[in-house]
Every structure is written in structure tokens, then in C-alpha cells.
Amino acid sequence: MVRHNLNSPLPCLTSLSNNGRFRPLESDPVLAIRSAQIVASSRITLAEFVGIKFLPEYIEQKSFAGRRHYQAMLKHILLPETVDQLFNSGSTQQKSRLKAVPAWPYLDKVKLCELQEHHVRDLTVAAVAQGYSAQTVKHIRNALGVIIAHAKRERLFADENPVSGVELPPICRKKPHDLTIAQAMAMLKMMRYPEREIALIAITTRMSIQEICGLQWKHVNLTQAGADCDGETIPSGSILLKQHWNSEGIVQLHSSRIRLIDVPEPLSVVLLRLKHEALSSDPNAFVLATPSGAPIRPASLQMTRLKVIGRKIAIPWLSWKVVKRAHDAMLSELRIQLNSDLVSSTQ
């Protein structure tokens, strides 16, 4: 029988359930009693509060993306090793990509009841000095504010939330780079499958990379008549957009984002070629797939390849985000050219 010494250092007080979410170690009555003792004590540290209360009671309720966001932000508030221990409890320990920064004002050992504005300010100053963006500094500050707000709801923090008194550095937004039509044509000429097809679909339809990679042939109607897809009719020359990639895989889009997209004639030619070359005629097959037929993961698209193309055509800022924005940027360019032509015609 394993015995726990209640005077020993606090072990990890959470574990992962089968669905990857966190749950308290309620199966161990000794740890459960000890957790209650620590929460009731005025000596509870911030790290202990996060492990015992905030992680299982608040982060547990978030989506996968929300849980990962708090995990990332906590590594700037607590030691990365502490956060890894909490989030990886009950599973194979993973090495953190973020290492502890020397002299960083981590708050692991700060007693929850003694947390003050200067602790919050020290974190924001350190983050700015480290070169973090104003947006990242804001996320760190806000994450700490949410932790304290949860402590206040649990009546474990009596004072005003110290985060509210700490100002943030101004957010300076850079003007985004936009592709011109000439640059897009040069880029597409240098691309290969599947990046070329993904870029072309994104530019002509305004679909995101995640939506393109989740597209199946049953959602694409290139015929002259309407087509049925799971009880829904897809008009001629249209795409029914219903799913996309996220961090959990291919999932259904929210009902507000499901939409029909017109397929421009030039893109229709490209899609017909892809369909003819497809290894499978199964309507459930993916429009863009690996040689094995599996869907292409957005994360597998090589950013390094895109950077090489960008340097060769003198646009080193080229990225998939820029490609995604290209649809609107090119429409704007065409409108400017059209207005210029109209004005010239009157002179």
C-alpha cells in the first residue's frame, strides 16, 4: 500500500481522463483530503491553486484550443516544468519546447493571498523585455487575471484583482502585406502539388487552408445539374462547405459557417483534372490527398518551401496567411484598375 506523507512536497493533483481532459485524483482519498486541507489553508501557493482548483474546475471546461491556450500562457506565469507536470500527469511525460528563463519572475511559490500588483507588473515587464508582442503580453496578463477571478469566486482571494491595476503596452498593428495579381501568378508557377492547388483554391474562393484540406468530392458539384449530398442539394458549379481541420482533426463547421461557394470556371477546370487523376472514385475521398488517400494535414504544408518561393520572387513575407488574404486583395486591385480605366475613358 502506498502511503502519502502529508508534509512532503505537493505532488501533481490532477490526471488525464480517457478523453484527454483533466480530473482531480479523487480516487486517492489521502490526496483528496490533503487537497482540501491545502485549499482551506492561507498558505496555498499559486501553483497549488492552479493544480487543485483552476485546472480541473476551469480549464477542464474549455475546448481543446482553449485548454492549449491556457497551458501555453501558464508557462509564462509558472515554471514550464511545473505546467508540464500538471498537464501531463497520468500520461507519458513530454518535453517542453519552452524552457525556464533565468531571472524570470515565476509565481509558483507566491502565496495566493499575497499576490499583488507588483507581481503582475514584473511579469509584463519581463515579457516586454523578452521581446514578446503586446498581444502576447496581454494574453499572459489576462490569464493571470482569470486565475485570480476564479480564486475570488472560491472566496480564496479577498482583495481586488491585482491585474486590473496593471496597464499594458500599446498594441502597434503592422499593415499586412498583400499579394498582387502578378506576384500570385509568379508564386503559382513555382509551386507544386498540393501547395499549388491549395493556393489556387484559396485565392479564387476565399476558403481557408483548413477548409480546403477537409474538402471531399461529395461536397463538390462540377456537373450541369444539382447534386445530392447527404440529403442536401448542391447547385451546379458549387461547393458545399461543411467541415474543416482543427487541432482535433476534421470536424463539422459551426452552422453559421456552413455555406455554398461558387466555383469559377478556371478553377472548375483544375478540379476536373484533379478528379480525373484521383486514385479513388469514392465520393468520400478527399479532393487533396496523400498517395495513400489520407487527407492532407494543414500542419504538414511546408512553410520552408513557401519561404524559398517568396525569396525567389522578392516577397520574403510570403506566408499561408498572405495567400488566404489574397482573394480580397486581388479584388481590390481589380476594382482600382477598373476605376482607373473608367476615369481614363472620360478624358
N, C-alpha and C positions, 0 to 999 in steps of 0.2 A: 504493500500500500504506500502510495506516495504521500508524504507529509509536507505541508507548506509551513514555513516559518513566517509568522505574521510580521516579524521585524526585519525580514530580508527585503532587498530591493524589489520594487514593484515589477512583476512580470507583465507580459502582454496580456491584456484583459479582454481581447476580442479574438474571434476566429472567423474563418470564412465558411459560409454555408455552401450547399451544393451548387447554388446559382451564382456564386461569386460575390454575394453580398455579405455584410458583416453582421455578427450576432454576439451578444455577451456570452461569456463562458458560464452560463447558468447551470450547466451540467456539473460543475465543480462547486459544491456548496461552500467549501472553505474560501475559494476565491470570491464567490458571491458575497459572503459575509464580509470579507476583507474590503471588497469594493465599496460596500455600504458604509463601512467604518471610515474609509478614506474620504468618501463624498461628504459625510457628515462632519468631517474634521476641518478646522480652519487652516490646516497645514497642507491641503491638497494643492499640488502644483499644476501649472497649465498643461504639462504633458500628461499628467494623470487624469485631469478632467477630460482632455481630448480622448484618451483611450477608454475611459469608463463611461462617459456620458455623450460627448459630442459626436464621436464617430458612430457608435451604434444607434443613437437616437435621432441624429440629424442627417449625417452623410448617407446613412443607410437608406433614407427615403428618396434620395436623388437618383436621377438616371445614371447610366454608365458614364456619360460625358461629365455629368455633374460631380460624380464621385472622383473621377480622374482629375477634374479641375481642383477640387479641394486637396487632393493628395499632392498635386504639384505646388499649390500655394503654401501648404503646411510645411513644405521643405525649406521655406524661407522664414518660417516662424519658429519651428522646432528643428533640431538636428536632422538632416536627411536620414541618418541611421535610425533615429527614433521613429520617424514616419514609416520607413521601410518595415521596421519590426511590427508596427501596429497594423499596417495594411497587408503584410504577408504572413501574418500569424496563421498557423494551421496549414500553410502551403509551403512549397519549396521556396526557400529564401532567394530573392532576386537581387542582383547587384544594382545599386542605384547609379544612374548616369550622373546625378548631381552629387558632388562631394561637399563636405562641410568647408565653409570658407573661414580661414583663420581670422580671429577677432570679430567675427560676425556676432551681433547681439541676439543669439538664440535665447528663447524664453522657456526652455524645458524646465529649469529648476525654479523659475519665478513662481512664488505662491499666487494662486488665483486672486485672492483677496487683496494682494499688494500690487497688482498690475496698475500702472499709472500712465499718464500721457507720455512721459519721457521714454518709456519702453517702446511705445508705438512710434514716436518720433525717431528713436535710434534705429528702428527697422527701416523706416522710409529713407532716412539719410544714408544708411548703408546701401540700400538698393539703388539709390540715385548715384552714389559714388562708384558702385559696381558697373554702372553703365546701363542699367535696366531702363526700359522705356517708361514713360509716365503712365501708360496704361497698365503695365505690369506692376508698378509701384502701387497703383490704385487697387489692383486685384489683391495684392498682399495685405494692404491696409484693410480692405473690406472683409477679407476672410477672417482676420483677427476680430473685426467688429462683430461679425456674425457669431463667432465663438463666445464673445462676452455677452452678447444679447441672449444667447441660449443659457448661459450661466445665470443671467438675471431672471429669466423665466423660471429657472430652477431654484431661485432665491439663494444662490451661492455667490452672488456679487451684488453688493448693496449700493455702491456709488454710481454716478453717471458713467456711461460708456466712455472710456478714455479716448477711443478712436475719434469721437465726434469733435474733439478739440484740436486735432492734428490736420493741418492743411496739406494739400497735395501739390506737387509741382504742376505747372500748366501743361496741358497736352498740346503739343505742336504737331499738327497733322500735315504731312508732306503731300504735295499734289501728286496724285498717282500718274504713272506713265501709261500711255495708251498706244496701242498698235495702230499704225496707219495701214491702209489697204496694200500699199507697196511692200511694207515690212511683213505683213501677213503672208503675202504671196511668196516672198523670199524665204520665209520660215517654212512654209508648207513644202516647198521644193526640196528642202534639206531634210525633211522628216521621213520616217519610215513607219511601217505598221508596228503597233497600233496607234502610236502617238499622232501620226498624220491624220488618221480617220477621227480620232477623238478631238483634235484641234479643229478640224473642218466642221464636225457636227456642232461643237460648242460655238464657233463663230457664226454659223448660219442659223442656229435655232435658239441660242441663248441658254441651252441646257448646261447644267454644271457637270464637272468631270464625274462626280459621284453618281449622278443620274444617268449619264451615258454608259458608265460601266455596269449599271444594273439593268440595262435595256435588253429585253428578249424579243425575238422575232414576232411572237404573237401580239406584241404591242405596236407593231409597225404594219401599216396598210399601204402598200405601193400599187394596189390594183385600181381599176376604174370604178369600182363599186364599193359599197360599205362592207365591212368585215366584222364578224362577231368575235369578241374576246371575253370569255367567261361571263356571257350574258350581256355585255355592253357592246354597242356598235361603234366601230371606229370608222369615221368618214374616209372617203377616198383621199389618198395622198396625205395621211396624217399619222401622228404618233400619239398613242395614249400613254401619258407619263404617270406611272402609279407607284414606282419603287426606286430606291437608290441605295448606295452603300453608306453605312456609317461604321462606327468602331465595333459594332456587334455583328456586322455582315450586311447582307442585302435585306432590307426591311421595307415595309409599305410606307409610302409618303402619308403625311397627315392629310386628311380630307380636303383641307383648304389649299393644298399644294398640288393635288391631282388635277391635270389639265390636258387639253388636246393641243398639239403643236403641228402647224402646217409644215410639210416637207417641201422646201424649194426644189425646183426642177433639177438644178445641178447636183444637189445632194441626193435626190432620188436616183440619179444615175450611179452614184457611188454606192448607195445602199443596195441597189440591184446587183452590182458587181460583187459586193460582199456576200450577198445571199447566194449567188451562183457559185461562189468559191467556198461556201461554208461546208465543213466536213459532215454536218448533220442537217437533215431537213426537218428535224423536230421543231415545232413551233415554240417549245420551251427553251430551245437553245439560245445562247446569248449572242447578240449582234457582234460584239467584240469578245473573242475568247482566246485562250491559250491553245497550243496544239492538242492538249488533252481534252479540250472542250469546256474547261472551267472558266468562269467569268474572270476578267482582268481586274485585279485589285487596284484601286487608285493609288495606294501606297507603293505599289511596285513600279509605277511610272518613274523612270529615272530623271530626276531633276538635273543630274550632272550632264546628261545628254542635251537637255534644253539650254543649259548654261553655255555649252560649247557652241550650239547653233546661234545663241544670242551674241556671243563674242564675234563669231564669223560674219554676222550681218550688222555689226556695230550697234547692237542694242543689249548691252550686258545686263540690263534689268529684266530681261525676259523671264517670265515665270508662268505657271499654270493659272495663277490669279489674273495675270495680264491677259492671257488667252481667253479666260472666261469673260472678261470685260469687253473683249474686242467687238462683240456684236453691236453694243450700243455706241462704242467709239466710232465704228465704221459708218453706222447710220448717221451719226453726227457729221462725219466728214463728207458723206454724200449730200446731206442737207445743205452744208456750207457751200459745196461745189455747185449744187443746183441753184441756190440763191444767187451765187456769183454769176452763173450763166444767165439767169433771168435778168439780173441788173444789166449785164453786158448787152443783152438783146435789145434793151430800150435805148441804148446810147447811139 
